[in-house]
Amino acid sequence: DVVEAATKSFTSGKFNGYGTSFGIKSAREALAKRYSKNNKVALTEDDVVVTSGGCSGALDITLRTLAEPGQNILIPIPGFSIYKTVMSGSRIVAKGYKLLPERSWEIDLDDLEAQIDEKTKAIIVNDPSNPCGSVFSRKHKEAILEVALKHRLPIVSDEVYSDTVFPGTTYTPFSSISDHVPIIACDSLGKRYLVPGWRTGWIILYDRHDILKKEFYPGLLNMTRVHLGPAGPVQAAIPEILDKISSSLFDSVTEKLKRHAEVCYSVFSQCLGLSPIMPQGSMYMMIGIDTKILEFEDDVDFCTRLFGEYSVRCLPGKCFQYKNYFRIVIAASEESLLEACKRIKEFCAKHERK
C-alpha cells in the first residue's frame, strides 16, 4: 500500500534531515531499476533526478535548463498550460505545433518541422495527452523521432500518464525506440499512484551517446538547488512503492476510465452541435463545439453559461490554446458523469440556433 510505505519512512525518523537536492540515492536507484526494466535500457542512479512539485516541477527545471531567454521550445497545441507558464517566467519562447483532431490528435509533422528554427532547443511531447487523452502509435513516434534527429533536437517526454493507458491500446515509450535522439522523460508519483498531493516527480535521462552530459546534466543539478528536492520521507518510500504495488492497481483504474470515456462519448455523440473525440488514455476527453449550430460565441461562452445554468464545470479550449473545444475529466464516478452528460445534452438542446 502506498500510504503504508510512506508511513514507515515517516515514522522511522531516518529521513527528517536534509537530503541531496537531486534526490536520495535509494530513490534514484529504485527508479533507475524500474525504468531500465520497463524500457529495456541500462540506467543508473546518475540518470535520475528526483524533484519537488511533481511532474510539473520536473518540467520546470528541465525547460529552464534547456533554453536561455530568447530561445524557444516547441509545445503541442492543444497542450497543458504549465509548459508556456514555466517558459514565460524565464523569457523562453513557447512555439506551438498543431495536433490533428481528425487523426485522434496526432502531431501535424509538417507543422512541427515548420516551427523549428536556429533558436529551437527541444520538442515537448505529451503522451498520453492532457487535455486530449490521445496515445500515439509506435509508428507515429518513430516519425516524430525522425524530425528530432534531422534537426538534432532532444525530446522532452511528458509521461505523467504513461500508466493510464486504456485496455486494448499499446503505449510505446520514446526511450525504447530512440537510438540517437536524447529523451528527457518527466514523470511523477502522484498520477501513477493516485497521490497527487505528495508533489514528488522525477526526470529520467536516456542519453545513449552522452550528448547531454557536458552541459545539460550539470545545469540540471544546479537547478535542483533552487527547489532543494521533495520531502525526504516521501522519497524514501519510493523503493517500496515501486516494488510492492501491484499492476492490478493500474488495471482497475484504466478499465474504469475506459468505461467512463465510452459512456461520455456515447452521450456526446448524440448531443446537438458537439463532436467528441474518443480518448485512449489519461483521464480527459476533448469535445468540439459547432457554433454554427449552437448559439454561443466560443468555448469560453459555452463553458461559462453551462456552469451558470446547469452547474457543470468544464474547461474551455482556450485554457489549452485551442478554440471551440472543451475538456472534461472522466475520473468522477459513473453516476456523476452520467448526470453531467445529461445536463450538457439538455443545455445544447436548449441553445440550438433557430
C-alpha positions as a printed NumPy array, in Angstrom:
array([[  0.   ,   0.   ,   0.   ],
       [  1.278,   3.439,  -0.976],
       [  0.264,   5.133,   2.285],
       [  1.718,   2.291,   4.369],
       [  5.094,   2.633,   2.641],
       [  5.148,   6.386,   3.323],
       [  4.037,   5.866,   6.931],
       [  7.017,   3.555,   7.529],
       [  9.504,   6.095,   6.225],
       [  7.923,   8.951,   8.199],
       [  7.791,   7.051,  11.488],
       [ 11.31 ,   5.633,  11.108],
       [ 12.756,   9.059,  11.85 ],
       [ 15.635,   8.371,   9.462],
       [ 14.722,  10.927,   6.813],
       [ 13.981,  14.073,   8.792],
       [ 17.193,  15.83 ,   7.811],
       [ 18.206,  17.494,   4.557],
       [ 18.938,  15.223,   1.624],
       [ 20.728,  15.875,  -1.641],
       [ 18.911,  18.371,  -3.837],
       [ 18.637,  15.921,  -6.754],
       [ 17.158,  13.056,  -4.728],
       [ 18.27 ,  10.466,  -2.204],
       [ 20.319,   7.567,  -3.55 ],
       [ 17.849,   4.765,  -2.716],
       [ 15.009,   6.506,  -4.585],
       [ 17.151,   7.18 ,  -7.654],
       [ 18.442,   3.597,  -7.689],
       [ 14.914,   2.191,  -7.473],
       [ 13.687,   4.433, -10.288],
       [ 16.687,   3.55 , -12.479],
       [ 15.975,  -0.15 , -11.922],
       [ 12.265,   0.223, -12.732],
       [ 12.733,   2.261, -15.899],
       [ 15.6  ,   0.069, -17.113],
       [ 13.301,  -2.93 , -16.882],
       [ 10.257,  -1.228, -18.42 ],
       [ 12.103,   0.39 , -21.319],
       [ 14.847,  -2.195, -21.919],
       [ 17.689,   0.243, -21.401],
       [ 20.541,   0.304, -18.889],
       [ 20.132,   3.185, -16.443],
       [ 21.973,   4.075, -13.247],
       [ 21.036,   6.414, -10.414],
       [ 23.088,   9.105, -12.192],
       [ 20.45 ,   9.133, -14.949],
       [ 17.718,  10.042, -12.444],
       [ 16.838,  13.305, -10.708],
       [ 14.032,  13.383,  -8.124],
       [ 12.159,  16.688,  -7.956],
       [  9.711,  18.581,  -5.802],
       [  6.486,  19.845,  -7.378],
       [  5.564,  16.555,  -9.056],
       [  5.875,  16.236, -12.818],
       [  5.312,  19.993, -13.139],
       [  8.408,  20.575, -11.009],
       [ 10.373,  18.163, -13.184],
       [  9.246,  20.015, -16.31 ],
       [ 10.039,  23.379, -14.74 ],
       [ 13.71 ,  22.707, -14.098],
       [ 14.101,  20.728, -17.331],
       [ 12.804,  23.506, -19.574],
       [ 14.66 ,  26.269, -17.756],
       [ 17.892,  24.28 , -18.022],
       [ 17.46 ,  23.568, -21.734],
       [ 16.926,  27.106, -23.008],
       [ 18.056,  30.658, -22.365],
       [ 15.952,  33.842, -22.69 ],
       [ 15.006,  34.419, -26.319],
       [ 15.43 ,  30.794, -27.34 ],
       [ 12.387,  28.593, -27.94 ],
       [ 10.966,  25.162, -27.156],
       [  8.155,  23.574, -29.163],
       [  4.913,  22.702, -27.363],
       [  1.719,  20.908, -28.5  ],
       [ -1.45 ,  22.852, -29.307],
       [ -3.765,  21.974, -27.622],
       [ -1.478,  21.313, -24.697],
       [ -1.025,  21.511, -20.943],
       [ -0.763,  25.154, -19.864],
       [  2.205,  24.651, -17.497],
       [  4.658,  24.497, -20.423],
       [  4.012,  28.052, -21.503],
       [  3.723,  29.307, -17.914],
       [  7.116,  27.923, -16.929],
       [  8.863,  29.232, -20.021],
       [  7.323,  32.714, -19.964],
       [  8.707,  33.265, -16.466],
       [ 12.215,  32.681, -17.837],
       [ 11.585,  34.591, -21.082],
       [ 11.819,  31.389, -23.12 ],
       [  9.543,  31.415, -26.161],
       [  6.892,  28.664, -26.337],
       [  6.231,  27.92 , -30.022],
       [  3.149,  25.815, -30.683],
       [  2.815,  22.965, -33.15 ],
       [ -0.582,  21.618, -34.199],
       [ -2.31 ,  18.415, -33.135],
       [ -4.899,  16.999, -35.537],
       [ -8.33 ,  16.215, -34.025],
       [ -9.393,  14.326, -37.166],
       [ -6.463,  11.931, -36.584],
       [ -7.091,  11.341, -32.886],
       [ -4.79 ,  14.257, -32.029],
       [ -1.659,  13.028, -33.799],
       [  1.023,  15.671, -34.38 ],
       [  0.926,  17.548, -37.665],
       [  4.519,  16.648, -38.565],
       [  4.756,  19.235, -41.344],
       [  3.7  ,  21.961, -38.933],
       [  6.082,  20.634, -36.269],
       [  9.025,  20.896, -38.635],
       [  7.911,  24.319, -39.861],
       [  8.23 ,  25.72 , -36.305],
       [ 11.883,  24.732, -35.929],
       [ 14.488,  27.475, -36.339],
       [ 18.034,  28.222, -35.205],
       [ 16.798,  29.176, -31.723],
       [ 14.84 ,  25.96 , -31.08 ],
       [ 16.306,  23.896, -28.229],
       [ 13.848,  20.994, -27.738],
       [ 10.467,  19.461, -28.587],
       [  7.953,  18.685, -25.844],
       [  5.714,  15.676, -26.49 ],
       [  2.934,  14.795, -24.041],
       [  1.845,  11.185, -24.488],
       [ -0.687,  10.161, -23.197],
       [ -2.055,  13.653, -23.518],
       [ -3.629,  16.175, -21.217],
       [ -6.053,  17.533, -22.459],
       [ -6.655,  15.235, -25.428],
       [ -6.448,  11.724, -23.995],
       [ -4.551,  10.577, -27.092],
       [ -1.938,   7.798, -27.137],
       [  0.452,   7.81 , -30.07 ],
       [  1.28 ,   4.658, -32.035],
       [  4.852,   3.396, -32.299],
       [  4.872,   4.355, -35.989],
       [  3.877,   7.945, -35.208],
       [  6.53 ,   8.223, -32.505],
       [  9.155,   6.929, -34.904],
       [  8.145,   9.696, -37.321],
       [  8.492,  12.293, -34.535],
       [ 11.966,  10.95 , -33.74 ],
       [ 12.956,  11.343, -37.388],
       [ 12.123,  15.057, -37.217],
       [ 14.035,  15.455, -33.949],
       [ 17.07 ,  13.591, -35.324],
       [ 17.101,  15.609, -38.55 ],
       [ 17.257,  18.852, -36.568],
       [ 19.437,  17.471, -33.736],
       [ 16.896,  18.274, -31.007],
       [ 16.218,  16.39 , -27.763],
       [ 12.672,  15.378, -26.866],
       [ 11.17 ,  16.312, -23.515],
       [  8.71 ,  13.486, -22.961],
       [  5.911,  14.314, -20.508],
       [  4.984,  10.791, -19.401],
       [  2.917,  11.544, -16.318],
       [  0.01 ,   9.444, -17.686],
       [  2.126,   6.603, -19.09 ],
       [  0.446,   4.073, -16.785],
       [ -3.011,   5.445, -17.585],
       [ -3.483,   3.754, -20.958],
       [ -6.818,   2.119, -21.734],
       [ -7.071,  -1.647, -22.257],
       [ -6.569,  -2.531, -25.918],
       [ -4.163,   0.382, -26.512],
       [ -0.369,  -0.035, -26.559],
       [  1.892,   2.648, -25.14 ],
       [  5.416,   2.915, -26.597],
       [  7.953,   4.994, -24.636],
       [ 10.275,   7.101, -26.765],
       [ 13.193,   5.694, -24.805],
       [ 12.502,   2.171, -26.038],
       [ 12.782,   3.113, -29.724],
       [ 15.247,   6.025, -29.801],
       [ 18.806,   5.059, -30.731],
       [ 20.195,   8.544, -31.269],
       [ 17.766,  11.238, -30.043],
       [ 18.221,  12.087, -26.336],
       [ 15.   ,  11.656, -24.358],
       [ 14.352,  13.633, -21.177],
       [ 11.375,  11.909, -19.554],
       [  9.373,  13.664, -16.825],
       [  7.03 ,  11.705, -14.572],
       [  5.716,  11.601, -11.007],
       [  4.408,   9.58 ,  -8.096],
       [  1.112,  11.451,  -7.961],
       [ -0.844,  10.444, -11.067],
       [  0.562,   6.921, -11.162],
       [ -0.308,   6.036,  -7.561],
       [ -3.25 ,   8.423,  -7.097],
       [ -1.451,  10.658,  -4.583],
       [ -1.011,  13.954,  -6.492],
       [ -0.786,  15.941,  -3.261],
       [  2.567,  14.346,  -2.453],
       [  4.128,  16.516,  -5.209],
       [  7.082,  14.231,  -5.954],
       [  8.359,  13.891,  -9.503],
       [ 11.436,  12.739, -11.383],
       [ 13.471,  13.204, -14.527],
       [ 14.95 ,  10.221, -16.38 ],
       [ 17.748,  10.886, -18.877],
       [ 18.012,   8.481, -21.804],
       [ 21.214,   9.718, -23.377],
       [ 22.885,   6.76 , -25.087],
       [ 25.647,   8.873, -26.649],
       [ 26.224,  11.288, -23.743],
       [ 25.03 ,  14.249, -25.793],
       [ 23.526,  15.983, -22.76 ],
       [ 26.175,  15.107, -20.192],
       [ 28.525,  18.028, -20.802],
       [ 26.158,  20.988, -20.338],
       [ 22.569,  19.931, -19.668],
       [ 23.193,  17.468, -16.839],
       [ 25.398,  19.782, -14.71 ],
       [ 22.911,  22.588, -15.343],
       [ 20.043,  20.371, -14.245],
       [ 21.804,  19.541, -10.97 ],
       [ 22.387,  23.248, -10.388],
       [ 18.681,  23.934, -10.961],
       [ 17.709,  21.363,  -8.318],
       [ 19.455,  23.546,  -5.746],
       [ 16.724,  26.124,  -6.293],
       [ 13.929,  23.634,  -5.47 ],
       [ 16.016,  21.572,  -2.988],
       [ 14.126,  18.347,  -3.666],
       [ 10.932,  16.837,  -2.254],
       [ 10.316,  15.662,   1.314],
       [ 12.819,  13.017,   2.418],
       [ 10.281,  10.544,   3.832],
       [  8.268,  10.563,   0.601],
       [ 11.409,   9.903,  -1.451],
       [ 12.418,   7.134,   0.938],
       [  9.089,   5.388,   0.331],
       [  9.658,   5.178,  -3.443],
       [ 11.615,   1.866,  -3.466],
       [  8.911,   0.027,  -1.517],
       [  6.116,   1.594,  -3.548],
       [  7.739,   0.548,  -6.827],
       [  8.462,  -2.925,  -5.519],
       [  5.204,  -3.811,  -3.802],
       [  2.34 ,  -2.028,  -5.553],
       [  0.707,  -4.474,  -7.943],
       [ -0.014,  -3.621, -11.57 ],
       [ -3.617,  -4.586, -10.791],
       [ -3.964,  -1.068,  -9.332],
       [ -3.343,   0.42 , -12.778],
       [ -5.509,  -2.202, -14.498],
       [ -8.553,  -1.454, -12.366],
       [ -8.117,   2.304, -12.809],
       [ -7.672,   2.18 , -16.599],
       [-10.595,  -0.22 , -17.047],
       [-12.82 ,   2.177, -15.137],
       [-11.571,   5.21 , -17.047],
       [-12.15 ,   3.5  , -20.387],
       [-15.703,   2.628, -19.379],
       [-16.306,   6.226, -18.304],
       [-14.9  ,   7.51 , -21.601],
       [-17.198,   5.209, -23.574],
       [-20.221,   6.364, -21.595],
       [-19.414,  10.051, -22.164],
       [-18.562,   9.524, -25.82 ],
       [-21.877,   7.737, -26.396],
       [-23.901,  10.589, -24.884],
       [-21.939,  13.426, -26.514],
       [-22.158,  11.751, -29.922],
       [-25.907,  12.264, -29.674],
       [-25.649,  15.878, -28.486],
       [-26.642,  18.575, -30.918],
       [-23.598,  20.575, -32.033],
       [-20.979,  18.528, -30.17 ],
       [-18.179,  16.359, -31.611],
       [-16.383,  14.225, -29.008],
       [-13.047,  12.59 , -29.749],
       [-12.636,   9.226, -28.048],
       [ -9.51 ,   9.115, -25.857],
       [ -7.172,   6.144, -25.489],
       [ -5.6  ,   7.137, -22.176],
       [ -5.124,   9.679, -19.372],
       [ -8.333,  10.93 , -17.746],
       [ -9.57 ,  13.559, -20.171],
       [-11.705,  13.985, -23.254],
       [-11.938,  16.896, -25.675],
       [-15.283,  17.77 , -27.26 ],
       [-15.724,  20.113, -30.207],
       [-18.416,  22.834, -30.237],
       [-20.111,  23.815, -33.501],
       [-21.025,  27.474, -33.02 ],
       [-22.961,  27.423, -36.295],
       [-25.416,  25.017, -34.679],
       [-25.256,  26.237, -31.077],
       [-25.827,  29.862, -30.098],
       [-22.503,  30.551, -28.392],
       [-19.737,  32.96 , -29.291],
       [-16.983,  30.488, -28.477],
       [-15.827,  27.83 , -25.999],
       [-15.482,  30.31 , -23.136],
       [-19.059,  31.491, -23.605],
       [-20.233,  27.845, -23.762],
       [-18.459,  26.83 , -20.536],
       [-19.418,  29.983, -18.646],
       [-23.103,  29.611, -19.434],
       [-23.062,  25.856, -18.868],
       [-21.806,  26.415, -15.329],
       [-24.22 ,  29.275, -14.672],
       [-27.304,  27.458, -15.983],
       [-26.608,  23.797, -15.183],
       [-23.819,  23.826, -12.553],
       [-21.493,  21.724, -14.701],
       [-17.904,  22.922, -14.774],
       [-15.695,  22.185, -17.812],
       [-12.51 ,  23.83 , -19.01 ],
       [-12.757,  25.79 , -22.26 ],
       [-10.296,  25.021, -25.026],
       [ -8.814,  28.479, -24.546],
       [ -7.026,  27.098, -21.465],
       [ -5.103,  24.868, -23.886],
       [ -4.818,  27.47 , -26.686],
       [ -7.468,  25.688, -28.741],
       [-10.683,  27.415, -29.725],
       [-14.202,  25.907, -29.711],
       [-13.441,  22.749, -27.759],
       [-13.915,  21.969, -24.101],
       [-12.25 ,  19.417, -21.836],
       [-13.943,  17.113, -19.367],
       [-12.369,  14.971, -16.645],
       [-13.6  ,  11.365, -16.737],
       [-12.27 ,  10.391, -13.293],
       [-15.518,  11.137, -11.419],
       [-17.977,   8.392, -10.526],
       [-20.024,   6.955, -13.374],
       [-23.194,   8.241, -11.729],
       [-21.816,  11.79 , -11.579],
       [-20.578,  11.637, -15.177],
       [-23.946,  10.434, -16.459],
       [-25.704,  13.264, -14.653],
       [-23.231,  15.809, -16.049],
       [-23.614,  14.414, -19.579],
       [-27.394,  14.552, -19.246],
       [-27.244,  18.221, -18.235],
       [-24.862,  19.078, -21.083],
       [-27.191,  17.373, -23.563],
       [-30.16 ,  19.39 , -22.252],
       [-28.062,  22.562, -22.346],
       [-27.163,  22.027, -26.013],
       [-30.766,  21.301, -26.985],
       [-31.851,  24.481, -25.216],
       [-29.339,  26.615, -27.124],
       [-29.795,  25.447, -30.683],
       [-29.64 ,  28.309, -33.163],
       [-33.096,  28.985, -34.607]])
